[in-house]
Amino acid sequence: MSPLKHLLARRSLVSALCAAMTGLGGSAWAQSQSTGPTVKLIVGYAAGGPVDSSARVFAPVLSRELGQPVIVENRPGAGGAVAGNTVVKSAPNSLEIFYAASPTMTISPHVLKAMAFDPLKDMTPLATILSYANVLVINQNQAFKTLPELVAFGKANPGKLAYGSAGMGASNHLSGELFARRAGITMTHVPYKGNAPAMTDVMGGQIQMMFDIVGGAKAHIDGGKVKPLAVTSKERNPALPQLPSMSELGIRDYDVGGWYGLYGPLGMSAELSQKITAATARALQDPELNKRWVDQGYVIWNAKPADLADRMRREHALWAEVTKGMTFE
């Protein structure tokens, strides 16, 4: 091969590699070009779950925007509280950042006896990431086919509606509890060790219904294995645009969802916190990241740290009201 052909071949190869990296949202290139100290996104759940998966999709895009390496570190336990406590105890300008799911910040303080930190006081809100809704699904063979029919059945048959959840105090347990109160019915809660076995029993008819995150339930809905009745957020979900919300169907004061956000240690410097906030805002504009998350039922939540703090306070107060007098043993 002549020197000219060799040069052209090398350029062609480089162009192909760059195109491949662009097809990956630039993530591989971003990580290879990042320099400086490593930022750790601390996730409070095991690898492979929805929180972990979203963090791993987000990390390389954030790395690109920060210009330094970003990795995900899993520290599961106590519904995310173990990971949160790790960040609370770190130095103020530590690069350990809590990739928090809302139940840890708004529900766990009311249901965990061993909660070692106060989410309202012990962290610095840095950035919003995503919001999500649950969807109410029922077994396909039920006599009721709509939400009004389900409510009518519940009123005529107190306690005979059984709904599953991921466990006592889980967000979908409390979504069901709040729904029952707002609808004026009583239901029987059946806790499971995770959403998957609960969904299996809904499909099998052992229980009639459950609330599940849209992204987790969508495949079962699309496959005709369960029937969706409503989403729990105030607005419709882009992944299920034809499905009405609870409030549209007459369940007043019902707007339940979750979110992911970034938190740093208390006392983090304004310079560092603003750097992370700004990089996150830019990362959330990435079109491939947007498409991937929206297809999974998430809604991009690109807001200010003050909005994160305000939502946390509102939902913290809501779940304090719902859980008052309940036991979670």
C-alpha positions in Angstrom: 0.0 0.0 0.0 1.3 3.4 -0.9 1.9 6.1 1.8 -1.0 8.1 0.5 -3.4 5.1 0.5 -2.2 4.2 3.9 -2.9 7.7 5.2 -6.4 7.7 3.6 -7.1 4.3 5.1 -6.1 5.5 8.6 -8.3 8.6 8.2 -11.2 6.4 7.1 -10.8 4.3 10.2 -10.6 7.3 12.5 -13.8 8.7 10.9 -15.6 5.4 11.4 -14.6 5.2 15.0 -15.7 8.8 15.6 -19.0 8.0 14.0 -19.5 4.9 16.1 -18.7 7.0 19.2 -21.2 9.6 18.1 -23.8 6.9 17.7 -23.2 6.0 21.4 -24.1 9.6 22.3 -20.4 10.4 22.5 -20.2 8.5 25.8 -17.1 6.4 25.0 -15.2 9.5 23.6 -16.3 11.6 26.6 -14.9 9.1 29.1 -11.6 8.6 27.2 -11.0 12.4 27.0 -12.0 13.2 30.7 -9.3 14.3 33.0 -9.0 15.3 36.6 -10.4 13.8 39.8 -13.1 11.2 39.5 -16.7 12.0 40.4 -18.6 9.1 42.1 -22.4 8.8 41.7 -23.4 6.9 44.7 -26.4 4.7 44.1 -28.4 3.2 46.9 -29.6 0.1 45.1 -28.1 -3.0 43.5 -26.7 -3.0 40.0 -29.3 -3.8 37.3 -32.3 -2.0 38.8 -34.0 1.1 37.4 -32.1 3.6 39.6 -28.7 2.0 38.8 -29.5 1.7 35.1 -30.5 5.3 34.8 -27.3 6.4 36.6 -25.1 4.4 34.3 -26.7 5.9 31.2 -26.3 9.4 32.7 -22.7 9.1 34.0 -20.8 9.3 30.6 -22.9 12.2 29.5 -22.2 14.1 32.7 -18.6 13.1 32.4 -18.5 14.8 29.0 -20.0 18.0 30.4 -17.8 18.1 33.5 -14.7 17.2 31.6 -13.7 14.7 34.2 -14.4 11.0 34.9 -17.7 10.0 36.4 -18.3 6.5 37.7 -21.3 4.8 39.4 -20.7 3.1 42.8 -23.4 0.9 44.3 -24.0 0.9 48.1 -27.3 -0.8 48.5 -29.2 -1.2 51.8 -32.0 0.3 53.8 -33.9 1.6 50.8 -31.1 3.8 49.7 -30.3 5.2 53.1 -26.9 3.5 53.3 -25.7 5.3 50.2 -27.2 8.6 51.4 -25.5 8.3 54.8 -22.2 7.7 53.0 -22.5 11.1 51.2 -23.7 12.8 54.4 -20.5 11.7 56.2 -18.1 12.7 53.4 -16.2 16.0 53.3 -18.1 19.1 52.2 -16.3 19.3 48.8 -16.1 15.5 48.3 -16.8 14.3 44.8 -19.1 11.6 46.1 -22.5 12.7 44.9 -25.8 10.9 45.9 -27.8 9.8 42.9 -31.0 9.8 45.0 -34.3 8.2 44.3 -37.2 10.1 45.9 -38.4 7.3 48.2 -35.2 7.5 50.1 -35.7 11.2 50.7 -39.4 11.4 51.2 -40.7 8.0 52.4 -37.9 6.3 54.2 -37.7 8.9 57.0 -41.2 7.8 58.0 -40.9 4.1 57.7 -37.3 3.3 58.7 -36.5 3.3 62.4 -32.7 3.3 61.7 -32.7 6.3 59.3 -29.3 7.8 60.1 -29.7 11.2 58.5 -32.4 13.9 57.8 -32.8 14.5 54.1 -34.3 17.9 54.7 -31.3 19.2 56.7 -28.2 17.1 56.0 -27.5 17.4 52.3 -27.0 20.0 49.5 -29.5 19.7 46.7 -27.6 20.0 43.4 -29.7 19.0 40.4 -32.9 17.4 39.2 -32.7 14.5 36.8 -35.9 12.6 36.1 -39.4 12.3 37.2 -41.7 9.2 36.8 -45.1 8.0 37.5 -46.7 4.7 38.6 -49.4 3.1 36.6 -52.3 1.1 38.1 -52.6 -2.3 36.3 -55.1 -5.0 36.9 -55.4 -8.7 36.0 -57.1 -9.1 32.6 -59.9 -11.3 33.9 -61.4 -9.0 36.4 -65.1 -8.1 36.2 -64.2 -4.4 36.4 -62.4 -2.9 33.4 -62.2 0.8 34.2 -61.1 2.8 37.2 -64.7 3.9 38.1 -65.8 0.3 37.9 -62.9 -0.7 40.2 -63.9 2.0 42.7 -67.6 0.9 42.6 -66.5 -2.7 43.2 -64.3 -1.6 46.1 -67.2 0.3 47.7 -69.6 -2.7 47.3 -67.0 -5.2 48.5 -64.9 -3.6 51.3 -61.5 -5.2 51.7 -61.9 -7.6 48.8 -59.6 -5.7 46.5 -56.1 -7.0 47.0 -53.1 -5.1 45.6 -49.4 -6.0 45.6 -46.3 -4.0 46.2 -42.5 -4.2 46.5 -42.9 -4.4 50.3 -44.1 -2.6 53.4 -43.4 1.1 53.0 -42.5 0.9 49.3 -43.6 3.7 47.1 -46.2 1.6 45.4 -47.5 0.3 48.8 -48.2 3.9 49.8 -49.5 4.9 46.3 -52.2 2.2 46.9 -52.9 3.4 50.5 -53.3 7.0 49.3 -55.5 5.9 46.4 -57.8 4.0 48.8 -58.2 7.0 51.0 -58.9 9.4 48.1 -61.4 6.9 46.5 -63.1 6.2 49.8 -62.6 2.4 49.7 -60.6 -0.2 51.7 -58.2 -2.5 50.1 -56.0 -5.4 51.3 -52.2 -4.8 50.8 -50.1 -7.8 49.9 -46.4 -7.1 50.3 -43.8 -8.9 48.1 -40.0 -8.9 48.0 -39.9 -6.7 44.9 -42.1 -5.6 42.1 -41.4 -8.6 39.8 -43.1 -11.3 42.0 -46.0 -8.9 42.6 -46.5 -8.4 38.9 -46.3 -12.2 38.4 -49.2 -12.7 40.8 -51.2 -9.9 39.1 -50.8 -11.7 35.8 -51.7 -15.0 37.4 -54.8 -13.7 39.1 -53.6 -14.3 42.7 -54.1 -10.6 43.3 -56.2 -8.2 41.3 -53.9 -5.2 40.9 -50.8 -3.3 41.7 -49.1 0.1 41.1 -45.8 -0.2 39.2 -43.4 2.3 37.7 -44.4 3.0 34.1 -41.1 1.8 32.7 -41.3 -1.5 34.5 -45.0 -2.2 33.6 -45.0 -1.1 30.0 -43.7 -4.4 28.5 -46.4 -6.3 30.3 -49.0 -3.7 29.2 -47.8 -3.9 25.5 -47.8 -7.7 25.7 -51.5 -7.7 26.8 -50.6 -9.5 30.1 -52.1 -6.8 32.3 -54.6 -4.0 31.7 -53.7 -0.4 32.6 -56.3 1.8 34.2 -54.6 5.1 35.0 -51.3 6.8 35.7 -50.7 8.3 39.1 -49.2 11.6 38.0 -51.3 14.7 37.4 -50.4 14.7 33.7 -50.4 11.8 31.2 -47.2 9.9 30.7 -45.5 10.2 27.3 -44.8 6.5 27.2 -48.6 5.8 27.6 -50.2 8.9 26.1 -53.7 7.4 25.6 -54.0 6.4 29.3 -55.7 9.0 31.6 -54.5 10.2 34.9 -56.2 9.4 38.2 -57.2 13.1 38.5 -58.8 13.0 35.0 -60.9 10.0 36.2 -62.2 11.8 39.3 -59.7 10.8 42.0 -59.2 14.3 43.6 -55.9 15.5 45.1 -54.0 12.5 43.7 -50.7 13.4 42.1 -48.1 10.7 43.0 -44.8 10.1 41.3 -41.2 9.8 42.0 -37.9 11.4 40.8 -34.2 11.1 40.8 -31.9 14.0 41.9 -28.3 14.8 42.8 -27.2 15.7 46.3 -23.9 16.7 47.8 -22.7 16.8 51.4 -23.8 19.7 53.5 -21.5 22.7 53.2 -20.4 22.1 49.7 -18.9 25.2 48.2 -21.0 27.3 45.8 -18.3 27.0 43.1 -18.5 23.2 43.1 -22.2 22.9 43.5 -22.8 25.4 40.7 -20.4 23.5 38.4 -22.3 20.2 39.0 -25.7 21.9 38.6 -24.7 23.5 35.3 -23.1 20.4 33.9 -26.2 18.4 34.7 -28.5 20.9 33.0 -26.4 20.6 29.9 -26.3 16.8 30.1 -30.1 16.6 30.3 -30.3 18.3 26.9 -28.5 15.4 25.2 -31.0 14.2 22.6 -30.1 10.5 22.7 -30.3 10.5 26.5 -33.7 12.2 26.3 -35.0 9.6 23.8 -33.7 6.7 25.8 -35.3 7.8 29.0 -38.6 9.0 27.5 -39.0 5.6 25.8 -38.7 4.0 29.2 -41.5 6.1 30.6 -39.4 8.8 32.3 -39.9 12.5 32.0 -36.8 14.7 31.9 -36.8 17.0 34.9 -34.4 19.9 34.1 -35.1 22.3 37.0 -33.3 24.3 39.6 -31.9 23.0 42.9 -34.5 25.0 44.7 -37.2 23.1 42.9 -35.7 19.9 44.0 -35.7 21.1 47.6 -39.3 22.3 47.4 -40.6 19.0 45.9 -38.7 17.0 48.5 -40.3 19.0 51.3 -43.9 18.7 49.8 -43.6 15.0 49.3 -41.9 14.5 52.7 -45.0 16.1 54.3 -47.4 14.1 52.2 -45.9 10.8 53.2 -45.7 11.9 56.8 -49.5 12.3 56.7 -50.1 9.0 54.9 -47.9 6.9 57.1 -49.1 8.4 60.4 -50.3 5.6 62.6 -49.2 2.9 60.2 -46.7 0.1 61.3 -44.0 -1.2 59.0 -42.6 -4.3 60.7 
